[in-house]
């Protein structure tokens, strides 16, 4: 009887540890998916920021160029 009880306890421990391993795999895959989502969001934000900054700088440069041309026209000797 004592041996049967030991076998049952050992079996329960093995079954419990197998279930724990599958829970760990589930958590691992969920964490990996969340990490990939965060990485993709960061990339998208960086690309948008770069594009917006580039557009703003180019627009400012065009305005400066236009202003410089106007000043040149006004200050040119007649």
Secondary structure, DSSP 8 states (H G I E B T S, - for coil): -HHHHHHHHHHHHHHHHHHHHHHHHHHHHHHHHHHHHHHHHHHHHHHHHHHHHHHHHHHHHHHHHHHHHHHHHHHS--
